[in-house]
Amino acid sequence: MKKFFITILTVSFALPLCSQEIGLQLYSLRNQFKTDIEGSLKTIADWGIDKVEGGDTYGMKEAEFQKLLERYEIEVVGIGVDYNDLKKDLTAIADKADSYGAKYLMCPWIPHKGDDFTLEDTEKAIALFNKAGAYFKTRGLSFTYHMHGYEFRPHGDGTLFDLMAEKATDFDFEMDVYWVQHGGEDPMKLLNRYPDKFKLMHLKDMAKGLAGNDSGHEDVETNVVLGSGQIDIAGLVKRGKELGIEYMFIEDESSRVLEQVPQSLKYLKGL
């Protein structure tokens, strides 16, 4: 099974850049998994992708799902963790990561009332993430929070995200470039402002003309082929590579995912 690596050549840097692997966020094929789990994993393997971020087995027993991953030579390098589960059994979460051989844990959402994401929500999340992250470090795991845009609401001289980044002693972040831009922030400026804070990245392009907001919600059909939307995917991939971001996961939530992911891979290979 071939691996899909992305190598970017540059003459503007004296030091060699680190290798960069492109993977897939399994949520991209959530609808396909509902009817054909094995066929969906085979599709991923046929695309040449062997690194994924996941955690859900889509109704299949975990042991059986892991056997299919092994059959199609797909490695789960990161798993998603529900916010409320972080308040319960951290040992069980770490054990699950170990069972997959995953290095990264990612929380994708901070619960809040409606669209009202507050300073109190932020401070509670920071405390929880630092506590969880400190434990996960003892297990050799890296814990990240995946922003969704509502964190870029004003706070002090910056945003609530700036507060999170300042107080994040035992956790890091996964940048979803779509949600950063959708929330009103510039993904490139954020990478440059916090070059050591982002350990993972979601590559997702936004349809041209979409203004965005800080709600954390949007029509999934605004996910377009990488390089065809309004986000500087090429620049962000290059900068992420320079910063040593280990994995960049394509995430395409649209109904056109089966058509778009191969096109996005072609675009990335062209870089």
Secondary structure as a PSIPRED ss2 file (coil, helix, strand):
# PSIPRED VFORMAT (PSIPRED V4.0)

   1 M C   1.000  0.000  0.000
   2 K C   1.000  0.000  0.000
   3 K C   1.000  0.000  0.000
   4 F C   1.000  0.000  0.000
   5 F E   0.000  0.000  1.000
   6 I E   0.000  0.000  1.000
   7 T C   1.000  0.000  0.000
   8 I C   1.000  0.000  0.000
   9 L C   1.000  0.000  0.000
  10 T C   1.000  0.000  0.000
  11 V C   1.000  0.000  0.000
  12 S C   1.000  0.000  0.000
  13 F C   1.000  0.000  0.000
  14 A C   1.000  0.000  0.000
  15 L C   1.000  0.000  0.000
  16 P C   1.000  0.000  0.000
  17 L C   1.000  0.000  0.000
  18 C C   1.000  0.000  0.000
  19 S C   1.000  0.000  0.000
  20 Q E   0.000  0.000  1.000
  21 E E   0.000  0.000  1.000
  22 I E   0.000  0.000  1.000
  23 G E   0.000  0.000  1.000
  24 L E   0.000  0.000  1.000
  25 Q E   0.000  0.000  1.000
  26 L H   0.000  1.000  0.000
  27 Y H   0.000  1.000  0.000
  28 S H   0.000  1.000  0.000
  29 L H   0.000  1.000  0.000
  30 R H   0.000  1.000  0.000
  31 N H   0.000  1.000  0.000
  32 Q H   0.000  1.000  0.000
  33 F H   0.000  1.000  0.000
  34 K C   1.000  0.000  0.000
  35 T C   1.000  0.000  0.000
  36 D C   1.000  0.000  0.000
  37 I H   0.000  1.000  0.000
  38 E H   0.000  1.000  0.000
  39 G H   0.000  1.000  0.000
  40 S H   0.000  1.000  0.000
  41 L H   0.000  1.000  0.000
  42 K H   0.000  1.000  0.000
  43 T H   0.000  1.000  0.000
  44 I H   0.000  1.000  0.000
  45 A H   0.000  1.000  0.000
  46 D H   0.000  1.000  0.000
  47 W C   1.000  0.000  0.000
  48 G C   1.000  0.000  0.000
  49 I C   1.000  0.000  0.000
  50 D C   1.000  0.000  0.000
  51 K E   0.000  0.000  1.000
  52 V E   0.000  0.000  1.000
  53 E E   0.000  0.000  1.000
  54 G E   0.000  0.000  1.000
  55 G C   1.000  0.000  0.000
  56 D C   1.000  0.000  0.000
  57 T C   1.000  0.000  0.000
  58 Y C   1.000  0.000  0.000
  59 G C   1.000  0.000  0.000
  60 M C   1.000  0.000  0.000
  61 K C   1.000  0.000  0.000
  62 E H   0.000  1.000  0.000
  63 A H   0.000  1.000  0.000
  64 E H   0.000  1.000  0.000
  65 F H   0.000  1.000  0.000
  66 Q H   0.000  1.000  0.000
  67 K H   0.000  1.000  0.000
  68 L H   0.000  1.000  0.000
  69 L H   0.000  1.000  0.000
  70 E H   0.000  1.000  0.000
  71 R H   0.000  1.000  0.000
  72 Y C   1.000  0.000  0.000
  73 E C   1.000  0.000  0.000
  74 I C   1.000  0.000  0.000
  75 E E   0.000  0.000  1.000
  76 V E   0.000  0.000  1.000
  77 V E   0.000  0.000  1.000
  78 G E   0.000  0.000  1.000
  79 I E   0.000  0.000  1.000
  80 G E   0.000  0.000  1.000
  81 V C   1.000  0.000  0.000
  82 D C   1.000  0.000  0.000
  83 Y H   0.000  1.000  0.000
  84 N H   0.000  1.000  0.000
  85 D H   0.000  1.000  0.000
  86 L H   0.000  1.000  0.000
  87 K H   0.000  1.000  0.000
  88 K C   1.000  0.000  0.000
  89 D C   1.000  0.000  0.000
  90 L H   0.000  1.000  0.000
  91 T H   0.000  1.000  0.000
  92 A H   0.000  1.000  0.000
  93 I H   0.000  1.000  0.000
  94 A H   0.000  1.000  0.000
  95 D H   0.000  1.000  0.000
  96 K H   0.000  1.000  0.000
  97 A H   0.000  1.000  0.000
  98 D H   0.000  1.000  0.000
  99 S H   0.000  1.000  0.000
 100 Y H   0.000  1.000  0.000
 101 G C   1.000  0.000  0.000
 102 A C   1.000  0.000  0.000
 103 K C   1.000  0.000  0.000
 104 Y E   0.000  0.000  1.000
 105 L E   0.000  0.000  1.000
 106 M E   0.000  0.000  1.000
 107 C E   0.000  0.000  1.000
 108 P C   1.000  0.000  0.000
 109 W C   1.000  0.000  0.000
 110 I C   1.000  0.000  0.000
 111 P C   1.000  0.000  0.000
 112 H C   1.000  0.000  0.000
 113 K E   0.000  0.000  1.000
 114 G C   1.000  0.000  0.000
 115 D C   1.000  0.000  0.000
 116 D E   0.000  0.000  1.000
 117 F C   1.000  0.000  0.000
 118 T C   1.000  0.000  0.000
 119 L H   0.000  1.000  0.000
 120 E H   0.000  1.000  0.000
 121 D H   0.000  1.000  0.000
 122 T H   0.000  1.000  0.000
 123 E H   0.000  1.000  0.000
 124 K H   0.000  1.000  0.000
 125 A H   0.000  1.000  0.000
 126 I H   0.000  1.000  0.000
 127 A H   0.000  1.000  0.000
 128 L H   0.000  1.000  0.000
 129 F H   0.000  1.000  0.000
 130 N H   0.000  1.000  0.000
 131 K H   0.000  1.000  0.000
 132 A H   0.000  1.000  0.000
 133 G H   0.000  1.000  0.000
 134 A H   0.000  1.000  0.000
 135 Y H   0.000  1.000  0.000
 136 F H   0.000  1.000  0.000
 137 K H   0.000  1.000  0.000
 138 T H   0.000  1.000  0.000
 139 R C   1.000  0.000  0.000
 140 G C   1.000  0.000  0.000
 141 L C   1.000  0.000  0.000
 142 S E   0.000  0.000  1.000
 143 F E   0.000  0.000  1.000
 144 T E   0.000  0.000  1.000
 145 Y E   0.000  0.000  1.000
 146 H E   0.000  0.000  1.000
 147 M C   1.000  0.000  0.000
 148 H C   1.000  0.000  0.000
 149 G C   1.000  0.000  0.000
 150 Y H   0.000  1.000  0.000
 151 E H   0.000  1.000  0.000
 152 F H   0.000  1.000  0.000
 153 R C   1.000  0.000  0.000
 154 P E   0.000  0.000  1.000
 155 H E   0.000  0.000  1.000
 156 G C   1.000  0.000  0.000
 157 D C   1.000  0.000  0.000
 158 G E   0.000  0.000  1.000
 159 T E   0.000  0.000  1.000
 160 L H   0.000  1.000  0.000
 161 F H   0.000  1.000  0.000
 162 D H   0.000  1.000  0.000
 163 L H   0.000  1.000  0.000
 164 M H   0.000  1.000  0.000
 165 A H   0.000  1.000  0.000
 166 E H   0.000  1.000  0.000
 167 K H   0.000  1.000  0.000
 168 A C   1.000  0.000  0.000
 169 T C   1.000  0.000  0.000
 170 D C   1.000  0.000  0.000
 171 F C   1.000  0.000  0.000
 172 D E   0.000  0.000  1.000
 173 F E   0.000  0.000  1.000
 174 E E   0.000  0.000  1.000
 175 M E   0.000  0.000  1.000
 176 D E   0.000  0.000  1.000
 177 V H   0.000  1.000  0.000
 178 Y H   0.000  1.000  0.000
 179 W H   0.000  1.000  0.000
 180 V H   0.000  1.000  0.000
 181 Q H   0.000  1.000  0.000
 182 H H   0.000  1.000  0.000
 183 G C   1.000  0.000  0.000
 184 G C   1.000  0.000  0.000
 185 E C   1.000  0.000  0.000
 186 D C   1.000  0.000  0.000
 187 P H   0.000  1.000  0.000
 188 M H   0.000  1.000  0.000
 189 K H   0.000  1.000  0.000
 190 L H   0.000  1.000  0.000
 191 L H   0.000  1.000  0.000
 192 N H   0.000  1.000  0.000
 193 R H   0.000  1.000  0.000
 194 Y C   1.000  0.000  0.000
 195 P C   1.000  0.000  0.000
 196 D C   1.000  0.000  0.000
 197 K C   1.000  0.000  0.000
 198 F E   0.000  0.000  1.000
 199 K E   0.000  0.000  1.000
 200 L E   0.000  0.000  1.000
 201 M E   0.000  0.000  1.000
 202 H E   0.000  0.000  1.000
 203 L E   0.000  0.000  1.000
 204 K C   1.000  0.000  0.000
 205 D E   0.000  0.000  1.000
 206 M E   0.000  0.000  1.000
 207 A C   1.000  0.000  0.000
 208 K C   1.000  0.000  0.000
 209 G C   1.000  0.000  0.000
 210 L C   1.000  0.000  0.000
 211 A C   1.000  0.000  0.000
 212 G C   1.000  0.000  0.000
 213 N C   1.000  0.000  0.000
 214 D C   1.000  0.000  0.000
 215 S C   1.000  0.000  0.000
 216 G C   1.000  0.000  0.000
 217 H C   1.000  0.000  0.000
 218 E C   1.000  0.000  0.000
 219 D C   1.000  0.000  0.000
 220 V H   0.000  1.000  0.000
 221 E H   0.000  1.000  0.000
 222 T H   0.000  1.000  0.000
 223 N E   0.000  0.000  1.000
 224 V E   0.000  0.000  1.000
 225 V C   1.000  0.000  0.000
 226 L C   1.000  0.000  0.000
 227 G C   1.000  0.000  0.000
 228 S C   1.000  0.000  0.000
 229 G C   1.000  0.000  0.000
 230 Q C   1.000  0.000  0.000
 231 I C   1.000  0.000  0.000
 232 D C   1.000  0.000  0.000
 233 I H   0.000  1.000  0.000
 234 A H   0.000  1.000  0.000
 235 G H   0.000  1.000  0.000
 236 L H   0.000  1.000  0.000
 237 V H   0.000  1.000  0.000
 238 K H   0.000  1.000  0.000
 239 R H   0.000  1.000  0.000
 240 G H   0.000  1.000  0.000
 241 K H   0.000  1.000  0.000
 242 E H   0.000  1.000  0.000
 243 L C   1.000  0.000  0.000
 244 G C   1.000  0.000  0.000
 245 I C   1.000  0.000  0.000
 246 E C   1.000  0.000  0.000
 247 Y E   0.000  0.000  1.000
 248 M E   0.000  0.000  1.000
 249 F E   0.000  0.000  1.000
 250 I E   0.000  0.000  1.000
 251 E C   1.000  0.000  0.000
 252 D C   1.000  0.000  0.000
 253 E C   1.000  0.000  0.000
 254 S C   1.000  0.000  0.000
 255 S C   1.000  0.000  0.000
 256 R C   1.000  0.000  0.000
 257 V H   0.000  1.000  0.000
 258 L H   0.000  1.000  0.000
 259 E H   0.000  1.000  0.000
 260 Q H   0.000  1.000  0.000
 261 V H   0.000  1.000  0.000
 262 P H   0.000  1.000  0.000
 263 Q H   0.000  1.000  0.000
 264 S H   0.000  1.000  0.000
 265 L H   0.000  1.000  0.000
 266 K H   0.000  1.000  0.000
 267 Y H   0.000  1.000  0.000
 268 L H   0.000  1.000  0.000
 269 K H   0.000  1.000  0.000
 270 G C   1.000  0.000  0.000
 271 L C   1.000  0.000  0.000
